[in-house]
Amino acid sequence: MDEKGQENIYSIPANYTDSGKILGGLLSVRNVIEAILLVALLAFAEIKLLPLEDTARIVVMVVTLLPLGIVCLIGIDGDSLLQYFGYIVHFLFRRRKLHFQEKRI
């Protein structure tokens, strides 16, 4: 057989770029840290400021903290939640207002 005619084909594994991620490439470290900080901050505020009984406070915390934690862990469009809010703020302060003059015939 001719050795020159054969090509070496190597398959790249799916988790090749998963370095710096948690749970097998599912979550990035930045998203996990942001989720922990934001959920802890809001949980502390809810514990101190809500004048409710313990059962009602737990229900409110589950309804507010669980969705926030999930959105923080997943992120939006591949970015972390705070990066996405940074993009929104950057857009709001740097957007341009275009004015078109109407042509009169």
C-alpha positions as YAML, in Angstrom:
chain: A
units: angstrom
residues:
- id: 1
  name: MET
  ca: [0.00, 0.00, 0.00]
- id: 2
  name: ASP
  ca: [1.05, 3.54, -0.66]
- id: 3
  name: GLU
  ca: [1.84, 5.45, 2.56]
- id: 4
  name: LYS
  ca: [1.74, 8.87, 0.88]
- id: 5
  name: GLY
  ca: [-1.87, 8.51, -0.20]
- id: 6
  name: GLN
  ca: [-3.22, 8.01, 3.33]
- id: 7
  name: GLU
  ca: [-4.27, 11.02, 5.35]
- id: 8
  name: ASN
  ca: [-4.16, 11.15, 9.10]
- id: 9
  name: ILE
  ca: [-7.57, 12.20, 10.38]
- id: 10
  name: TYR
  ca: [-7.93, 13.15, 14.02]
- id: 11
  name: SER
  ca: [-11.26, 13.76, 15.65]
- id: 12
  name: ILE
  ca: [-11.51, 16.68, 18.05]
- id: 13
  name: PRO
  ca: [-13.51, 15.78, 21.16]
- id: 14
  name: ALA
  ca: [-16.63, 17.80, 21.98]
- id: 15
  name: ASN
  ca: [-15.24, 18.98, 25.31]
- id: 16
  name: TYR
  ca: [-12.03, 20.36, 23.81]
- id: 17
  name: THR
  ca: [-12.81, 23.97, 24.80]
- id: 18
  name: ASP
  ca: [-14.44, 23.21, 28.14]
- id: 19
  name: SER
  ca: [-11.49, 24.35, 30.20]
- id: 20
  name: GLY
  ca: [-12.48, 26.84, 32.87]
- id: 21
  name: LYS
  ca: [-15.98, 25.43, 33.19]
- id: 22
  name: ILE
  ca: [-17.84, 23.58, 35.92]
- id: 23
  name: LEU
  ca: [-19.99, 20.42, 35.75]
- id: 24
  name: GLY
  ca: [-18.42, 19.06, 32.58]
- id: 25
  name: GLY
  ca: [-18.53, 22.30, 30.62]
- id: 26
  name: LEU
  ca: [-22.10, 23.18, 31.50]
- id: 27
  name: LEU
  ca: [-21.46, 26.32, 33.59]
- id: 28
  name: SER
  ca: [-18.72, 28.91, 33.42]
- id: 29
  name: VAL
  ca: [-16.93, 29.95, 36.59]
- id: 30
  name: ARG
  ca: [-17.93, 33.60, 36.13]
- id: 31
  name: ASN
  ca: [-21.63, 32.71, 35.93]
- id: 32
  name: VAL
  ca: [-21.41, 30.57, 39.08]
- id: 33
  name: ILE
  ca: [-19.66, 33.33, 41.06]
- id: 34
  name: GLU
  ca: [-22.17, 35.95, 39.87]
- id: 35
  name: ALA
  ca: [-25.10, 33.68, 40.72]
- id: 36
  name: ILE
  ca: [-23.80, 33.03, 44.23]
- id: 37
  name: LEU
  ca: [-23.15, 36.73, 44.89]
- id: 38
  name: LEU
  ca: [-26.45, 38.02, 43.48]
- id: 39
  name: VAL
  ca: [-28.57, 35.34, 45.14]
- id: 40
  name: ALA
  ca: [-26.79, 35.81, 48.49]
- id: 41
  name: LEU
  ca: [-27.20, 39.60, 48.31]
- id: 42
  name: LEU
  ca: [-30.90, 39.40, 47.49]
- id: 43
  name: ALA
  ca: [-31.48, 36.65, 50.07]
- id: 44
  name: PHE
  ca: [-29.87, 38.78, 52.78]
- id: 45
  name: ALA
  ca: [-32.01, 41.75, 51.78]
- id: 46
  name: GLU
  ca: [-35.18, 39.65, 51.78]
- id: 47
  name: ILE
  ca: [-34.41, 38.13, 55.18]
- id: 48
  name: LYS
  ca: [-33.78, 41.53, 56.78]
- id: 49
  name: LEU
  ca: [-36.42, 43.64, 55.05]
- id: 50
  name: LEU
  ca: [-39.50, 41.45, 54.56]
- id: 51
  name: PRO
  ca: [-41.92, 41.76, 57.50]
- id: 52
  name: LEU
  ca: [-43.50, 38.35, 56.93]
- id: 53
  name: GLU
  ca: [-43.77, 35.12, 58.83]
- id: 54
  name: ASP
  ca: [-41.17, 32.44, 58.19]
- id: 55
  name: THR
  ca: [-43.31, 30.34, 55.86]
- id: 56
  name: ALA
  ca: [-44.33, 33.28, 53.70]
- id: 57
  name: ARG
  ca: [-40.74, 34.55, 53.63]
- id: 58
  name: ILE
  ca: [-39.54, 31.15, 52.39]
- id: 59
  name: VAL
  ca: [-42.17, 31.13, 49.63]
- id: 60
  name: VAL
  ca: [-41.20, 34.63, 48.51]
- id: 61
  name: MET
  ca: [-37.52, 33.71, 48.54]
- id: 62
  name: VAL
  ca: [-38.11, 30.58, 46.45]
- id: 63
  name: VAL
  ca: [-40.21, 32.50, 43.92]
- id: 64
  name: THR
  ca: [-37.62, 35.28, 43.55]
- id: 65
  name: LEU
  ca: [-34.25, 33.64, 44.16]
- id: 66
  name: LEU
  ca: [-34.66, 30.42, 42.20]
- id: 67
  name: PRO
  ca: [-35.37, 32.08, 38.82]
- id: 68
  name: LEU
  ca: [-32.63, 34.65, 39.43]
- id: 69
  name: GLY
  ca: [-30.14, 31.91, 40.22]
- id: 70
  name: ILE
  ca: [-31.07, 29.89, 37.14]
- id: 71
  name: VAL
  ca: [-30.81, 32.90, 34.82]
- id: 72
  name: CYS
  ca: [-27.47, 33.84, 36.37]
- id: 73
  name: LEU
  ca: [-26.09, 30.33, 35.94]
- id: 74
  name: ILE
  ca: [-27.22, 29.97, 32.33]
- id: 75
  name: GLY
  ca: [-26.47, 33.52, 31.21]
- id: 76
  name: ILE
  ca: [-27.94, 35.38, 28.27]
- id: 77
  name: ASP
  ca: [-26.68, 34.78, 24.73]
- id: 78
  name: GLY
  ca: [-23.42, 33.25, 25.92]
- id: 79
  name: ASP
  ca: [-22.56, 36.09, 28.29]
- id: 80
  name: SER
  ca: [-22.99, 36.43, 32.01]
- id: 81
  name: LEU
  ca: [-25.90, 38.42, 33.39]
- id: 82
  name: LEU
  ca: [-23.79, 41.41, 34.43]
- id: 83
  name: GLN
  ca: [-22.05, 41.52, 31.05]
- id: 84
  name: TYR
  ca: [-25.46, 41.61, 29.38]
- id: 85
  name: PHE
  ca: [-26.64, 44.45, 31.63]
- id: 86
  name: GLY
  ca: [-23.39, 46.25, 30.84]
- id: 87
  name: TYR
  ca: [-24.20, 45.98, 27.13]
- id: 88
  name: ILE
  ca: [-27.66, 47.43, 27.77]
- id: 89
  name: VAL
  ca: [-26.29, 50.37, 29.77]
- id: 90
  name: HIS
  ca: [-23.61, 50.98, 27.14]
- id: 91
  name: PHE
  ca: [-26.28, 51.03, 24.43]
- id: 92
  name: LEU
  ca: [-28.55, 53.39, 26.37]
- id: 93
  name: PHE
  ca: [-25.81, 55.96, 26.94]
- id: 94
  name: ARG
  ca: [-24.19, 55.74, 23.51]
- id: 95
  name: ARG
  ca: [-27.14, 55.33, 21.18]
- id: 96
  name: ARG
  ca: [-27.62, 57.84, 18.42]
- id: 97
  name: LYS
  ca: [-30.82, 59.52, 17.51]
- id: 98
  name: LEU
  ca: [-31.27, 59.84, 13.79]
- id: 99
  name: HIS
  ca: [-33.44, 62.55, 12.32]
- id: 100
  name: PHE
  ca: [-34.55, 62.36, 8.74]
- id: 101
  name: GLN
  ca: [-35.81, 65.34, 6.87]
- id: 102
  name: GLU
  ca: [-38.80, 64.78, 4.73]
- id: 103
  name: LYS
  ca: [-38.31, 65.66, 1.05]
- id: 104
  name: ARG
  ca: [-40.95, 67.95, -0.32]
- id: 105
  name: ILE
  ca: [-41.84, 67.73, -3.96]
...
